[in-house]
Amino acid sequence: MADKRCENGHFIDESWDLCPYCPADNNEPEIPVVRPTRFGSVDGGAGPRPVPVPAAASPSSTGANAAAAAALPTERPRSATLSSPRRDSAPLIQAPPMERTVAVQRLEGAPKRYVVGWLIGLNGAVRGESYAVRMGRNVLGRDRRSDIVVNDDQASSHHADLVFRPEEKRFILMDHNSTNGTYVNEAEIEPRRDLALKDIVRIGSHRFVFMPLCHDGFQWDDEGVLK
């Protein structure tokens, strides 16, 4: 039974310093009650709540404090953060390999294409112009890469081949399956014909006279000397 009275005569327990039945004094400041918590806020989310820190660690609280510290998130070392790559970083784009131009040397054993004759224009824009016929195969046609370019609408890109065979000393004109055909002395060749001195070759409307350099007793030797 309570045996202690406050100033206003209320019976209270001996261990109480304040009477719960007396009205609070307006001049006495209100003491806020702080309930410690680990996370959250005091004012409903506006700010973080204070985390109580014990003044001195006792033997009984050492294990509890260690468990609480283990539950808290730890900050990663700065060096580990900088060294680890970001997963959302864009992949590195490697520059394409540099292209290099490699010079191709001419094989020393390749035969040199000496001039063995000429085709000389007889009409049109090519009149009086000479076109060298070289050892081996000579391509005649409208294509600019031909050995002898025939700029005629009736000529095919690869119209004919003029081949010189030094071992036989023969000049052979061969039609390359052209659309309008190849003519020698106004006769269409089917599909080839040997050429002789002053034969007239016609491709489209262009006419050429054939003048050989090499013939019997007049030939390039292996050292490049004309005999």
Sequence and secondary structure as in RCSB ss.txt:
>XXXX:A:sequence
MADKRCENGHFIDESWDLCPYCPADNNEPEIPVVRPTRFGSVDGGAGPRPVPVPAAASPSSTGANAAAAAALPTE
RPRSATLSSPRRDSAPLIQAPPMERTVAVQRLEGAPKRYVVGWLIGLNGAVRGESYAVRMGRNVLGRDRRSDIVV
NDDQASSHHADLVFRPEEKRFILMDHNSTNGTYVNEAEIEPRRDLALKDIVRIGSHRFVFMPLCHDGFQWDDEGV
LK
>XXXX:A:secstr
   EE TT  EE TT SS TTS   TTS         SSS SSSSSS       SS  TTTHHHHHHHHHHS   
  HHHHHHS  TTS                  TTS    EEEEEEE SGGGTT EEEEESEEEEEESSTTSSEE 
  TTS TT EEEEEETTTTEEEEEE S SS  EETTEE SSEEE  TT EEEETTEEEEEEES BTTB B TTS 
B 
